[in-house]
Amino acid sequence: MLDISRNKVPTMTSLKAMVDELAQWGINHVQLYTEHTFAYPGHEDIWRDASPMTREEVIELDGYCRARGIELVANQNSLGHLHRWLRHPRYLPLAECPDGYDTPWGERRSGPFSLNPVDPAALALLADWYDALLPCFSSSLVNVGCDEAFDLGQGKSRPACETTGKGRIYLTYLHHVKHLVEARGKTMMFWGDIILNYPELIPELERNAIALVWGYEADHPFDAQCRLFKEAGIPFWVCPGTSTWNSICGRFDNMIGNLQAAATAGRAHGAEGFLITEWGDNGHWQTKPFSRLALAAGAFAAWHGRAPSETELAELVAPAPLLIALGRVYRMAGFDLPNSSPLFSLIRFQNPQAVLDRWSVETLEHASRQVDAIMANGADALASLLPLEAKEIELAARMLGHALRRGRWLKRGQPSSETPALAADLEGIRKTLAELWLIRNRPGGLDESLAPLDNRLMEYRAVTGQTT
């Protein structure tokens, strides 16, 4: 499952190249995660600047996949993660919390996020989407998402949730969505995270739907969660991740542990499928070589019931040793973060103080030297690659190095003689990222992905007194 809504929408050439490679690894199922990047008729204001997949492109890709033994499956989130729709005045009345909501981790966020699950007009919008999207796919499956509806019960559905129970309101909504899908000749897949919060309701799920048990840490409790669906007689798949998002170069050891846990639990409890997910949170900054490494590892785990060794992975992907070494730099921090590398926030966010406090200047310097050494040792491997892939790896290493240098810069305080060099380095990173992006991907989403780097440049320039 490739995220095409968090900034990167691949070109058709890139998508077909990906399909060819996946087919070589025995992957037989592909989803393109969609929030707003399908060209829905009558909703041009949503996708106009997003470089969306068109109806004709999806139909063409569906046939391309079929010819290679791959089932292309529709994937449209249908409850949460719909802020790109709901922030528009036309759709805002359908929002659960038009003015903002509280996250489970204590953060207040402005703006809408989820549909109001008790509003019939929300289901009418879904019906409109499905009428346009689902006929483009020959598969009988469709992933309707319905995950992470953090704001459920905080807004318009609050009275109903207080009277009936939040879990039952969610279950009722899921049943409505299922009936919409079935009326169009499809079988519903859905992310299982919310219903797992209400295990007493799992037996009430309708049997002709597929629960997707997802989790992205090495210690995710796949075993316990799979057992709940198995005991209730609900078909389910296990869904680990590539650990590439929020990381730049991936979290290799976490990825391997996550794949292992999913494969072990999936086989033990009779999972019907293994779906490895590649997300694009916070800019989709990971480059293709790191995603390829993780997808190859996922294919191996799906077919063998265990994660691959480094030797086995090296037989599938070049240059695996270099990618693995860069994908282990995050461990030098000496602490872990859920769903993110401890290096990522040092370049992505303006004030990463909570993470920065856990680094020492010495550790940052040591990690920086390690990145340089990895790239020096991998020079021959880089030289053997296609120029584009070598440049993508070099960009990732450069971004890691900049994150570590910026961490030192932040810890040492201002003014700093390092600031002009940091600004110049980041200008080069931004330019290269934009150039490489447009080789594999469409322009929609690029400006949003570059915005955090632009913000970092403004911070450097403010310190040096520059205005442009």
N, C-alpha and C positions, 0 to 999 in steps of 0.2 A: 504494500500500500504506500503510494507516493503522495505526499502532501503537495497539491498544486494550488492551494489557497493562501498559504503563507509566503507570498511574494513570487516564488518561482513557478512559472508555467512553461514547461519545456516546449521547444519547437517540435513539430511533427517528426523532423529528422532525428532529433534526440530521443523522442519517445520510441520510434521504431528501432533505433540502435539499442535502447534499453531492453526492449522486448526480445530482440535477437539474442542478447546476452543472457537474459533470464531463461530463455528456452534452452540454452546450452547447459544451464545448471539444473534443469528439470523442474523449474518453477512453472506451474500450470494455472495460476490464478493471479490477476492483477486488478487493483483498484486505484483510482485517482481521486484522492480525498478532495471534496468540493464544498465550499461554502458559497462563493459568489463568482466562480470562474468558469461557469457554463453560460453561453449566450442565450439566456432565457428570453423568448419573444415577449415583448411588452414590458420588459424590466431593464431597458437599456441604461437607465441612470445608475444601476447597480454595477454593471460589468463593463461599462464603456471604456474605462481607462485601465482595465485589468488584463488585457490581451487574452480573453477567455477561449476555451475550447468551443468550437462551433458544432452544430448538429452534424454537418457534413464531415468534420474531422473525426468526431467520435465514431460515426458509422465506418469511416475508412479504417480507423485504428482497430475497431472491433473485428473487422474482416482480416486485418493483418495479424492480429493475435490468434484468431481461429485457425489460420493457415499454419501456425506454429504450435498448435496444441495448447494454447493459453486461453482461458476464459476471462474476458474483460468484464468487470462487474461495476455497475453504477454505484456511486457513493456520494450521497448528499446529506449533510448534517441537517437535522429536521427539528431541533429544539433549541439547544444552546449553540454558542459560537456563531451567532448570527448578527453580531453587532454591525457588520458591514451592510447589512440590509436595514436593520432596525434604526440606525442613526438617521435615516432619511425620513422626512416628515410623512411621506406617503405610507410608510410601514411602521412608524413609531407607535401608533395606537395598538399594534399587535404585541407590543413588548410587555413582558412580565414586570420589569422595573425600568420605566423610561428614564428615570432620573439617577440611576446608579444603584449599586448593591454592595454587599459585604462578601468578601471571599472567605473560604474556610480557614485561611491562614491569617485572618485579621486585617486584611487590607481593604480599604474603601475604594471602589472604582466608580468613576463617573460614566454615565451613558448606559444604554441598554445592552443586554447580552442574549437573553433567551426569549422565545415566544411565550405568550401566556397560554398555559396548557388547558385552560378551561374556556377559552374563546373559540367558538366555532369558526370564526374568520381565519384563525391561524391554520386550521385544517384545510380550509378552502385554498389558502396560499400554497400549502403542500400539494394539494391536488393539482393545482395549476403547474407547479414545478414538475411533478411526476408525469403529467400528460406530455410535457415537452421533452423530458430527459429520458424516461425509461424506454420508449420505442427505439432509441438509438442503439440499444444493447440487445444482443441475441441471448445473453445469459438470462436464466430465470431468477437470479439472485439480485438483491439490491441492499446495500448497507445504508440504513437510515440514520446512523449515528446515535443521537439522543444521549450523549455523554455529558458529563461535567456541567449540568445545568445548575450552576452554583447559586443562582438567584431564585430558584424554585421556592415558592412559599414566602418570599420577602416582599412581594408586590401585589399584583392584582389577584393572584390565586391564593393569597394568604387566608382569607375567610374560609375558602373551601378546604385548604390544607389543615386548618385548625379544627374544622368540623369532621372531616373525613380521614385525615392523615395524609402527610406529604407523600408517603410511599404509595398509597392507593391512588392518589391523584396522578402520580407518575405512571403507574401501571395502567390506569384507564386511558391515559393519553397514548401510551405505547400500543394498546389494543386498537385504538382508533387509527393510528398510523399503519398498523399491520393490515387493517381492513382496506385502507386506501391502496396499499401495495398489492394486496391479493386481488382487488377489483381490477387491477391492471395486469394480472397474470404473473405476478412475481412472488418470490419468497423473501421474507424480511430477515436481514441480519441486523443486529444492534449491539452497541457497546454495552457490556454488562456491569459497568461500575456502579450505576445508581441503584439498580435493583439489588445488588449485593449488600447495600446498606439496610435492606429490609429482607433478610433471608426468609422470614416467615411467608413472604409473598411469592417467592420463587416458584413454589409448586402451582401457583395460579397462572403462571405464564402459559400461553397457548403453545402446544407442542410443535406446530409446524412453523417455527421461527428458530433462528440460530443465534445464540448468545455468543458474544465475542469477549473472552476473558483476557483483559489486557493489563500490562504492568511493565515498567521499564527499568527496574532496579534488579541487581543480581539476587537480592533476597526477597523478591516479590513472592507473596504467598499463593503461588499458582496452585499448589496441591490442595490447600483448604478451599479455595474458590472453585476449582474444577469439581471437587467432591460435591459441593452444594448443587451444582447443575446436574451432575450425574445422578445423584440420589433423587432429584425431582423429575428425572427423565427428560430433561431439556437438552436438545442437541447443542453442542458448543464447540468453538475453536479456541486455541490458545494464540495470543497475539503479543509476542515480545517486540522489542524495538532495536534499531540500529545503534542507539546511543550517540548519534552524530550531532543532533540538534543541540543548541545551547552549549557548543563545545569547540567548534572550529575544526579540530582534528579527531574528534571522537573520544570516547572513553572505552578503550579496547577491552580491558579486563572486566568492566561492568557489562559490556555487551556480551562477552563470552559467557559470563555467569548467568545473565538474563536468558540467553538462548538455551542454556543447559537446563535451567529451572523450568522453562516452558515446555521443552521437549520431554523431560522426565515426567512431569505431571500430566502432560497431554497424553502420552502413551499409557500411563498408569490408569487414567480415568476414562479413556476412550474418546478423546477429542477427535472430531471429524476433519479438522483442518488446522494448519499452522500458517498464520499470517504475520509476516515480519513487517513492521511499520517504520516508515522513514518520514519524520515530521520536519517542519520548517520553522519552528518557533523563533521569534525574535530576529527575523531577518533572513533566515535560511542561508547562513553564511558557510555551511560546510560545502566542500567541493566534491566533485564526482568521484575521484579515486577513493576517498574515505567511505563514501556511501557504497561504492562497489564492493569494497572489502567486507563490509558488514552484511550486505545482501548475499554475497557468496557464502559467508559463514551461516546465514540464516537458511539458505537452501540446503546446505550440508546438514544442519541440525534437523531440519524437517524430515529429510529422507533417512537419516541414520539414527535419529532418536537421541542424539548427543551433539554437543558443540564440537567443532573441529579442533585439532591440535594446530599449533603454528606451522608445523611442517605440512600438514594437509592443506591448510589455507594457502600456503605459498605455492602449492601446485595449481590452485585455482586462480590466483590473482597476483599480478606483478605490479609493483615491487612490494610484496607483503611485509618483509622485514622492516623496511623503511616506514611504511604506513603504521605498522604496529608500534614501532619505537616512538613515533610522534603521537600516536594514540595512547601512549602511557605517560606522557609528560604530566598530565593532570594529577597523577598519583604523587608527584614530588611535593605537592602542597602539604601532604601529611594529614589531610582531612577530606571527607567526601561531602558533596552536596547532592540532594535528590534532584534528578532530572536536569543536571547541569554540571559543567566542569568548573572547578574553582578558578580557572583562568578566564573563563568567558566574560564574567561580569566586570573584570578589570578593564576591558575595552568597550563593552557594550553599554554600560550604564555610567551616568554622570557621577553618582556618589555610591560606590560599592563598599562603603565603609564596613558593613557587617562582615563581608568576606575578607576585605583587606586587612582587618584587625587580626585575622587568623594566620596571615602570612608574616614571615620575618623578612627583612631586607636581605639577609644572607640566603634564605631559601629562594627568593626571587632571583637573586644573582646566580645562584647555582643552577636553577632551572633554565635561565637564559643561556648559560654556557652549554648546558646539555642540548638545547635545541640547535645551537651552532654546531656542536660535535656530531649530532645525528645527521644533519644536512651534509657536513663534510664527509662523513663516512658513507653517505648514500649517494655521493656524486656519480659514481659509475652506474648505479641503478637508475638514477634520473636520466643519465645520458642515453640509456637504452630505451626510453619511453618515447611515445609520440610527443611532439613539442607541447601540445595543449595540456596533456596530463602532467608533464613535468612542470609547466607554469602553474597549474592548479595546486600542486603539492608545494611548490615554492611560495605561492601566495599564502597558503595555510600556515606554513612555518613562519613566514614573515609576520602574519597576524598574531601568532602565538608569541613571537619575540616582542612585538610591540606591546601586547598586553602585559608582559612581564616588566618591560621597561617603564610602562605607564604606572604599574603598581609601585615600583621604586620611586618614581617621580611624585606620586601622591603621598607616599609615606614620608618622604624627606621634606615636604613642604615647599613653599614658594617664597621668594623667587628662585629659579633654578636655571643654571646655564644649559641644562639639557633640553629646555623647552623648544628652541628653534629646530633642533635636530628631530625631536619627536614630531613636530608639525610637518616638517619636510617628509619624514618617513610615512606619516599617515596620508599625506597627499598622494604619495606614490601608491600606497595600498589601495586607496579609494579609486584611483585611475585604473589600476590593474583589475580590481574587482569588477568594475563596470565593463571593461573590455572583455574579460573572460565570461562574464554573465551572458552577454549578448551573443556569444558563439553558440551556447547550448540552449538558451532560454529566450523567451519573448520579453519585450521591454516593460510590459505591465508589472508593477511591483518593484522595479529596480530602484526608483527614487525612494520608496519607503524603506527598502533595505539599506540604502546608503545614508539615510537620515541620521542614524546614530553616529556614524563616522563624521558626518558634517558637524554634529553637535560637539564631538570631541575636538575637531579642528577649531571651532569657535572658542572652546575653552583655552586651548593653547594660545590662540591669537589674543585673547583677552589678557593673558598673563604677559605676553610680549608687547602689548600695546597696539597690535595690528587690528584693523577693522575689516579687512577682506582677505 
